[in-house]
């Protein structure tokens, strides 16, 4: 067992130390920004990145590092035509792209295991000169209504003139890492590639710490670090080691003399520009590349093998055959691990989607180092008096952790609400890491003393939706289903920390104290009529249907957690009652009648409510995810909990008796389901049916590939709101946004987003438990086909999964008609984008956002191993009952 991936997970500590923790982009981040105006993109650019030593982290292609990013291993390449060595992926900054920042390369994460005992990715490197200037100039010249200009559009891959660079990592032991790179010439002519596996130390000595060192020894390269110890780096086959220092080339960047003749960009100067004096002839430094010259015939291939280990390797000990046997063994163990994950009914095409989605999730882990107090001091600021400076109020935050990133190029920093969904996806393969990630942002190093969770690096003080509790309880359920017992110790820790954050929300985001919340943009970027993080152009306040729904869901989840903890400690029953009462008051506020209410009886929908300074109120009648999110605020009391603790119902009844105005709102909370569960929701059955009628209407929210973020109704009927001479409008935009709101690099006005679809699916499953098989609806609306709510949830899941499955023409909808993805060397490679076209399913936004889009791995596994009766009888454990029976 210890030799399998599952065995390594059970003893994962040492096996987690090394992994793909290197960022894809360190330049252009807040951490590296020391400009007076806070313009991170311009302060340290892609062009400067090859010459400038970073302060807080490192980046590279297909990188691997230890969990403190002390020693880094990645690839550099040169095709003989490019003006620079390819050491990092190229992309456009926010101001350069016509739809925000975007990587302009093609690379695919195709495999990985939770302990990173095996990892595999593929990079498609053109053989012609890389079109840096063309990509920049053409995108700059395009408006927001035009498509982005992508690398494929340049014609650089014509005649298949590119290299497939297949990268595999395998661990012989926790501290013995093998890197195998197989290069295929896909073009019609002979081609030469310089392939340079590169090892370097992150520059931690500029602050006065001890300087590590690399030097050539008879059997390779010796790497010595005061904390990491000694490592040995060597390659099989013919190569030339090139040594330099990881130090800034101040002469190139600033016209100042260099402190050392050997600087960060020396290998670029040596390989591309023939500057033989750029590298250290003494073969020592803090950065080294093993230069391999690969001459490849048409259709030919070559393999490079290097090893980084905690013990020296005498020359000749390893043969290529022995090396490859280790890699093949780890690959076979990865196959075995995933085979145990799949339910028997899961099809082969779905298995491929699951595996690559998980691979992207695993490859997008990253070391994140950011000590805000030190960063502020380095700006010449007093950390205790830095108000008005980005993150100035977060001087306590000290990060030095491996974190799951939304996208390691476009978003190489954590985002709180993204991370919650990542954890749900991670729970499929590595529940320990999922739990650690959820708890991390609630530790004292991250959580603000006020109780606020940091949002994301660009503004820790912004407000992300409070989904941490929802994700934590779902991860707990999955873990309990898999193991047969819940991790009460972890859940209890989470409960106390989440309670602090809940109090922050109640105190800070309920402006009028009326249980209606104004959370700001709440992660939905440009979905609103106005910029919801800025002062309203009308004055007054905005009662947010989604903000209030998020808080209702927060109450419900903390109630569920408290009841679960009460199984072992009845003291938590008091907390359960407290959160029930919080929910009750929110439910009353949401369901208020009259014009000053979120619910619109004529439309059968929830809307944001604009409260004007004079006391008037007006609904902003935009049918969007804002009005659907109240549907997510639904949960059930497990009948077994009610039987064990009857006082839960007794105290709830007493509370309702004292406050008669709550009775009509919470009818469903008091009435048992057909099986004895008690339902808590923000709506009664009548309103539920009206919401579902819109949700499941293909002319509104139900798209062929999931639930749209804005109703298609607004394609012909845009919403407009006049303030003075200005008209604010919202219309259906199924693809990229034409608005610059929030940088213009995402769109919530029509596309399909996986995280909110996951919330809808989870809500429908809860509603199914509450209402049972007797409750059916038309799906799609008007089709005459009636489904239970379980079947509706499965239908939405199937549509989401279909985004990534080959259609009858062999093309996956996520590629939006790009024919190259039907060809032999592209068709099995999948990108999991940030969001997807509301009509045709094409991927949009960040191309490798395998964090929350990796939720697509959860859906087919859940519904291939679960049917409605399983859910009613066993809850989520039904998945595992079915698998055991099979």
N, C-alpha and C positions, 0 to 999 in steps of 0.2 A: 504493500500500500504506500509506503514512504517514497517509492520510486515513481508513483503516478502523480499527476497534477493535483488530484484531490488530496493525496497524502501530503504534498508540499503545502497546500492551503492550510491543512491542519497544523502545520509547523511553519507558518508563513513568515515569521519574523525575519530570519536571515535571507529568505528567498525574495523578499520585497526590497532589499536594500538597493539593488540595481534594476533599472527599468528605463523605459522610453521617456525619461523625465526632462528631456531637453526641449525647450520651446522651439517653435518654428519662426517666431519673430520676437526678438527682444527690443529691436529698434522701434522708435515711435511709441513707446509705452510711457505711462506716467512715471514709473520708477526711474527711468533713464532721463527724464526731463528736468534739466536744471536751468531752463530759460526763465527770464524775468516775467514773461507774459503767460507762461503755462501752455505753450504751443508744442505739444509733445511730438507731433508728426514732423514739424520742421526742424526741431532741435537736433534730433539724431535720425538721419534719413537712411534709406537703403544704401545709397551711394557711400555714405560715411561709415556704415556698419562694418565694412570689410577692413577699415583702417582704425577703428576706434574701440578701445577696450571698454567693455560694459562695466557698470558698477554693481548690478543686482542679480544678474543672471546671464545665461548664454543661449544662443540659438544655433541651429544646424539642420542638416538634411538627414532624416532617418536616424536621429540622435539617440544615444543611450548615456546615462550618467548614474552616479550614486544619488541617494536621496537627499543630499545637501548640495548637489551639483558642484562638487569639488573637482572631479575629474570627468571630462566629457569626451565622448567618442561619436564622430559623425562622418559623413561623406563629403568630399569635394570632387568636382568633375570638371573636365574641360574637353570640348569637342573639336578644338583646333580652330574654331571660327569665332567664338564669343570674345567680346572685348574684355571680359573679366572672368575670373575663376568662379564657377558656380558653387558657392559655399552655403547659400541660404536661398529660400524660395523668394521670388520676386512678386510684388503686388503693388497696387495703387493705394495711395493714402486717401483719406476721406475727401479731401479737396480735389484730388486728381480723377477719381472715378465719377461717372455720371449717376451712379446709384450708391455712392459711399465706397468705403474701402473694400478691397477684394484681391485675393491672391490670383495670379495669372499663370498658374502652372497646373499640370495634371499628374497627380499622385494619388495612390489608393492604398488604404490600409485593409489588408485582406485576411489577416489572421493574428491571433495572439492568445495567450493564456493569462489568467489573473496574476500569477506570480512572475510573469514575463520570462518563464523558462523557455518560451518560444514566441517569437514575433516575426511577422512577415509583412512587407509592403512593396509596392511597385511604383517606380517613378519613370515617366516617359520624358526623356531628355532629347530635344531636337538636335539634329546633326548640322543644320544650318545655323547661322548667327542668330542668337536669340533677339527677338524684335522689341527690345526695351523701349526705344523711342517711339516706335509705331504704336505700341499699346498705350503709352502715355498720351501722345498727341491726339490719337483718334478718340480716345475716351474723353479727353478734355473738350474736344470739339462737339461732343454729342450732348443733347439735352436730356432731361429726365424722361421724356416721352419716347426716347429711342432705346433699343436694346443695348446692353453692355457689349463692348467689343472684347471678345475673348481670344485666347491664344489659338484656338482652333480656327477662328475667323481669319487669322493672318495668313493661312495657307502653309504654315511652316511644317505641318505634318504630311503635306502632299507627297505622294509616292512612297508613303511610309518611311520617310527618311528621319528616323529617330532611333534611339536606343531604349530598349526596355531594361531598366536597372532593377533587378529583383534582389531585395535586401532581406536577409534572414539572420536573426539573432537566436542563439541557443545557449543555455547555461549548462555547462558540464557539472557545475556545483554552484552554490550561491555566489562565490567570488571568482568564478572561472567562466568568462564570457567569450563565446565564439561568434564572429561576424563573417558571414558568407555572402558575397555579392556576385550574382551571375548576370552578365551583360549580354543581351541579344542585339545584333544588328538587324533591324527589321527592314532596312533599305535595300535598294537594288545594286548598290556599288560597295566596294570595300570602304571601310571607315575606321578611323583611329580614335580611341577614347583614352584620355588620361584619367585614371581613377585613383583617388588619394584618400584612403581611410585616414582620418585626422584625429589625433589625441591631444588634448590640451587641458591645462588647469584654469579654472575660473580665477580671475584676478582678485584675490583676497588680500594681497600683500601691499596694495597701495595705501592701505590704512595703517601700515606699520607692522602687520602680522608677519610671521615667518614666511620666507619665500620657498615654495616647493621647487622641484627641478626634474627635468627629463634629461637623460644622457644615453648615448649609445653604449651598449655593452656587447660582448661577443655573441650572445644569443638573442639580440634584439634591442629593445629600449627599456631602460629602468626608469620608473616613475616613483619619486620619493616625496611624501607629504607628511607633515608632523602629526596629523590626526588620522589620515587615511592609511598611513603605513606605506609599505613598498608594494608596487605592482610591476608586472613585466608585460611588455607589449611587443609582439613579434608577428611577422607574416610569413606564410609559406610562399615559395616561388620568388621570382626575380623582382626586385623593387629597389628604389633609392630612398633612404630616409632624408627628409628635409626639415631642419630645425630652425626655430626662431623663438621670439618671445611674444606672449600675449600682452603687448604694450601698445599704446596709441601711437600712430604715426603723426606726431604733431607737426612735422614738416609739411606733409601733404595737406593736412586739414587747416592748420592755423599759421603756416609760414614760420614756425618756431623750430629750433634745433631739437632733434630727438635725443632723449636720455640714453638710448641704446641704438646701435646701428641695426639691430635686428628687431623688427616690429611686427604687429599683427598681420599686415597684408603682405609680408615677405614672400609667402608661398605663391600668392597671385602674381607678384612681380617676377618671380623665378620661372614659373610655368608658362604664363601667358606672354610675358614681355621679355623673357630671356635674360633677366638681370641676375647673373650668377653670383653676384656679391650680396644679394639680398638675404641669403640664408647663412646660418652660422657654420663655417667650415670646421669648427671644433665639435660639431654635432652634440650640442647641448642647448637647453632653453626651457621654455614652459609650453611650447607648442611644437608638435612634430606631425608630419604627413608622410605616409609611405607611398611613394609615387610609382604607380604601375602604368606601363604603356601597353595598351591592348590594341592590337591590329586585328580587325575582324572582317572576314570575307562576307559577302552578301548572305544573309540568313545564318551567319555563324554566331558563336557565343564563346565566352571566356569566363572564368571564375577566379575571384580573388578571395583569399582566406586569411583572416587575421585573428589574433587571440589576445585578450586582456585578462590576466590571471593574477592571483595572489601568491604564485610560486613561479620560479624561473623554469623555463622550458629549454633543456639542452637541444642544440641543433640535431635534427634528424629524429627526435622522439615522435613527432607527429608526421604522419603521411596524410596526403589528401584523402585517402580512403578512410583512415581512422577519424579524421576531422568530420568528414561527411556522414559517417556512421552516427556520430553524436547528434548532429543536426537532424538526421532522418529519424533518430529515436525520439527526440523531443517533438518532432512534427507528428509522429505516430501517437504520442501521448496526448497531444492537442486534439487529434481526431477522436481518441477515446473519451476525452473529457467532454467534448461537445456531443458525442453520440449519447452519453448518459443524460444530457440536458434535454434532448428532443423527446417530446411525446411521440409514441408510435404512429399516430395519425398525421404527423406533420410531413408535408410533401417535401421533395428534394429542393424545389425552387425556394420554398419558404425557409428551409434549413440554410441555404446559401445566404439569404437576406439576414437571418438571425446571426450567423457567424461573422459576416462582415460588419454588421452594425456593432456587435460586441467588440470586434477588432478595432474599429474606429474609436470606440469608447476607451479601450485600453491604451491605444497609442496617444490619446489626448490627455493623459495624465502629464503633469508638469510640476517641476519644482518652482515654488513661488516664494521669493524672498523679498520682503519689504518691511523695513523697520521705519515707521513713519516719523518717530521722534528724531532719529538720526538723519533721515532725509530732510526734514525741516531745518535741522541745525546746519546741514550742508548747504542749504539755501541762505544761510545767514539769518535765520529766523529763530525767535524764542518759541520753542514748542508749546510753552504754557500761555503764549499770547500771540497766536497765529490765526486769529479769526479773519475770515475773508480770503484766506489762502486755501487752495484745494486741499481737502482732507486735513485742514488745520485743527479741527476739533477731534481728530482721531489719532492724536499723538501716542495714545496707549497701544495702538495696533502694531504688533510685532510678528510678522509672518515668516516662517522658514519651514514650509511644509510641501509635501506632494499633494496636489489638488487636481481634481478633474476639471479640465477647462472646457468651455463651450466649443471652442475651435482654436487650435494651437497657433494658427496664423492670425486670423482676424480678431479673435477674442482671447489673447494669451494671458488672461487674468480671470479669477473666479467671479461669478455673478451669483448672488444668493439664491434667486428663485430658479435659475438654471440648475444649480448644484442639487437642489432638492429632487428634481426630476432625474438627474444623472444617477442619484443614489437609488432610485426605484429601479432603473435599468441595471445598475451594478448588482442589485440584490439577486439577479438571476444567476450570477457566476461567482460573486465574491461578497457575501453579505457582511463580512467583517469590515471590509473597506467601505461599503455603503454606510454602515453605522458610524464608522469613524468620520466620514465626510460630513454627515449630518450633524454630528456633535461638534465638529471643529469650529464652526462659525459661532457656536454658543459658548466657547471657552473664554476665559478672561482675556486671552491675547487678542481676541477678535471682537466679542460682544462689547458694545459701548457701555460705560457705567450706567447710562440711562436705561439700558435694556434694548437698544436698537441693534439689529443685525446689520453689519456692513453690506451695502448693496453691491458695489463693483468699484474697480480701481479708479475710474474716472471721477467718481463722486461717491465715496462710502456713505455719505449722509443722505443720498437719494433713497427713495422708498420702493422696494421690491414687494411683490405680493407675498403675504405671509403663508407660504405653502410648506414650511418646514415641518409643522406638526402633521399635516396630511401625509407627507412623504414618510415621516418617521413611523407613523402607525401602520402604513401599508408595508414598509420594509419589515417591521415587527411581525406582521401577519404572515408575510412570505416566509420569514425565518421560522416562525412557529409551525407553519404548515410543513416545512421541509424537515425539521428536526423533531417535531412532536412536543416541543416545549418552548415557551417564550423566554426571551432574555429580559426578565423583570428588572434586573439591576441596571441595564442600559436604559430601559424605558423609564425607569424612575428618575435617573439622572436627567434624561431629556425632558421629562415633565416639569421638573423644578426650573430648569433653564428656560424652557418655552414659556412658563408662567411669567417670568420676568419680562420677556419680550411682549407677551400679551398685554401686560400692564402698561408698557410703553405705548402700544397702539391705542389703548383706551384713553390714556392721558393726553396723547399728542395729536391724534387724528380724528377725534370726535369734537369738532370745534364748538358746537352748541350744547354738548352734553345730552343729545337726544337720541343716542344710539344709531346715528347715521354717520358714515365715515367719508372723509375726503383724503384719500391716500396719495394724490398726485397722479403721475402717469401710470403707476402700478404695472410697469413692464410692458404695457400694451402700446408703447410709443405713440404713434400718430393716429390712434383709433378715434380719438375724440374730436369734437367740433373745434375745441380750443386746445392749446398746449396746457395740459392739466397740471403741469408742474410750475407754471408761471401764473402771475396774478391775472385774474379774469379781465378781459377788456370792458366788461360791463360793471365791474366791481361785484361785491357780494361773494357768495360761496357756491360750490358745486357739490351737491349730495350725490355721491357716486354709487350707482347700483352695483358695480363690481367691487368697489371698496367695501361696501356694506356686506356683500355676499362673502367676500374673503373672510371678514370677521365672523360672520355666522358660521362658516365652515371651520374657522379656528376654534370657536366655542364648542362646536360639535365634536371635533377631534379630541380636544382636551377632555371633554366629557367622556368620550370612549376610553381614552387612556386612563383616566381616573377610575372608571369602572373596572378596567382590566387589572389595575394595580390593587384595587379593593379586594380582589380574589384572595390575595395573600395578606393584605393589611386594610382592614375596614376603615382606617382613618381617612382614606381617600374618598369615602362616600360624601363627606362634607364638600370636598372640592368638586365632585361630580354635580352635586346640587347647585353649587355656585355657578358653574359653567352652563348648566341648564337654564338658570335664571337669566344669565347674560344673554343666552341665545333667545330666550322668550322675549326680552325687551327689544332686541334687534328685530325679531319677527314682527312685533307690533309696529315698529317704526316703518319697516319695509311695506307692510300691508295697510298702511293708513289710507283712508278713503278721501276722495275729493281731488281738487286740482293740484294741491300741494302734496302729491303722492307719487312714488316711483312707478307704481302699477297703473297701466292705462287700460281701463276696462274695454274701451272701444277696440283697441289694437290687440289686446290679449298679450301684453309684453311689458317688461320692465325697462325704464329709461332713467338716465341721469336727470337730476332735477336742479335747474339753475335757480338759486334764490337771489333775487335782486335786492339792492340796498334799500329800496322803498318798502320792502315787505312782500312784494309780489313774487310768484314762483312760476316757472315755465319748464315743461318737460322738453328735453332735447330728443326729438323723436327719430333717433338713429337706431335702426335694428342691427345691432352688432353683438359681438361677444360680451360686451358690457352687460347687455340685458339677458344673455344666456347664462352668465355665471351664477345667478341665484339658483339655477337648476343644480349646480354642483354642490350647493349647501344642503345636503341630505344625508342622513345617517339613520341607523336603526339600533335600538337597544336589543342586544342578543337576549332571547327569551331565557336562556340559562342563567344569565346575570340577574335578570328580573326575578327568577325563581329563587336564586340564592340570596338576593338582597331585596326583599319585598318593600323595605322602607324607601327604596328609590322611588317607586310609584306613589307610595303614601305621601312622601314629602312633596313630590311634584303636584299631586292632587291638592294638598293643603295650600301650596303656593298659588295655584290657579284659582282656588276658592277665595283666597284673599284678594285676588286681582281679577275680577270678573271680566274685565275687558280683554283678557288674554284668551278666554275660552274659545271664541270662534276662530281665532287665529291658529291655535294649537290643537284643533280637533284631532288631527292625525297623530299627534303625540300621545293622546290618551287612548285612542282606539287601537286595539291590537290588530296585527295583520292576520291573515288566515292561519298562520302557523304560530302566532303568539308573540312575534316581534313587535316592537313599538317604533313607529316611524317619526323622525323629526325632520321637518322641511319648512321652507319659507313660503309654501304654497299648499293649497288644498287640491283635491283631485280635479276639480273643475279647471282651476288655473293651470295645473300640470298638463291637462289635455290640450289646452290652448297653446301653451309654450311648445309642446311636442309637435303640434300641427305645423308650426312655423319651422321648428328645428329640422323636421323630416321632409320639408317641402324642397324639391330639387330646384325650384325657381327662387328659393330663398337661401337656406343654409346648407342643405345636404348636397354636397358635390359628389362627383364620381369617385373622388379620392379623399373624402373625409368632410368634416364640418368646416365650412368657411368662417372666417373671422368677421365678415360683414355680409348682410343679406344681399343677394343678387337683385333684389327689388330695387336697390338704389342705383342700379345701372341705368334704368329709365326714369327713376324718380330720386334724383339727388336731394339730400337734405340741405337747406340753406337757412342761415341765420344772419340777420342784418344788425350791425352795431354801427350807428352813424352812417358814414358813407361806405363802410367796408362790409362785404358779404363773406361770411365764413361758410364753407360748404364741405360736405362729405359725400363722395360718390363711390360706387363699386369699382375697385381697381384690382383685378385678379392676380396681377403680377407685381412688378416693382411700383414703388410709390412715385408720384409726381410732386410730392411735398418734401420740403427740406426739414420738416419738424424732426427733432432728435437726430440730426445729421443726415437724414434721408437715406439711411442705410438699412432700413427695414420697413415693412408695410403690414399694417393690421387692418387694411381696408379691403379685404377680399381673399387673400391667400389662406391656405390651410396650414395651421400650426399644430404640431404634435402634442405639446404639453397641455393645451386646453382641451384637445380631443381626448386625452387621457383622463382628464377630470370629468368630462361628459360620460365616458365609458364607465368609470368607477361609480358615478352617480346613478346611472341607469341600472347597474348591478345592485346597488343598494335599494333602489326603488322596486326592482323586481323581487327582492327578498321581502320588502314591505307589502307589496300588492299581490304577488303570486301570479300564477298562470291565468287567473281569471281576468286580469287587466291586459287588454290588447289595444293596439293602435294601428292605423294604416301606415305602412312604411314601404315605399315612399308615400307621402301624403297624396291622396287622390288615385292611388294605384289599385285600390280594392284589395290589396294584400294586407292581411292583418298579422301582426307579430306580437309576441310577448316582449316585455322590456329586455329580457335576456337576449332574445333574438335580435332586437334592435341594436343592442350593444355589440353583438357579434357582427352584425351587418356593417356597422361603422368601422369596426376593427378590420374586417375584410377589405373595405374600401381603402383604408390607410395602407394596409400591406400591399395592395395591388399597385400602389405607386411605384414599387420597386421590382415588380415581377414582369418578366418578358410578356409582351402582348402577342397576338396572332402574327404580327409582322416581325417578331423577334426583338422589338425595341421596348425598353422599359420606359414607362411614362415619365419618370423622373428626369429623363434626358431630353424631353421636349422636342423630339424629332431629329436630333443630331444623328445622322446616319452612320457616323464612324462607330457608334456604340453597338452597331449590328455586326461589325467585323470581328474576325477571329480573335485578335489580340486585345479587344476592348470589351466584348460583349458580356464577359463574366465579372466585370469590375463595376462596383456600385459606389456612388457618392451619396451621402446622407446630408442633404442641404439643411439650411436654417428653417426655411418654410417653402411652400409649394403652391404653384399656380392654382387658383381657385376653380378653374375649369378643366385644364388638361394635365395637371399634376406635375408639371415641369419644376425642377429644383431651382430655388432662388436664394438670394442672400449668401451668407457664408457657405462655401461648398463642402466643408468638412465638419459642420456642426453636428458631430456624432454624439453630443451629450444628450440633449432632450429628444432629438430625433431617433436616438437609439432605443427609445420606447417602442419602436416598431418591433424590436426583438421580444418584448413582453407579450404583445397582443396575440400573435399566432401561437405561442407556447401556451398561453392561458386558455384560449378557446379550443385548441386542439386537444387539450387534456381535461376539459371541463364542459359539462352541459348544465342546463338549468336545474335539474333535480340534484346533481352533485352540489351545486351552490346552495340550494335550500337545505340539504342534509348535512353538509360538512363545511360550508363556507369555502375559503380559499384552499383548504386542505383537500377538497374534492379533486384538484389537479393531481395530487399525489396518490390518492386512492385509485384513480383511474390508471396511473402509470404502474402502480404495483400490481393491479389486476392484469394489465397487459403483459 
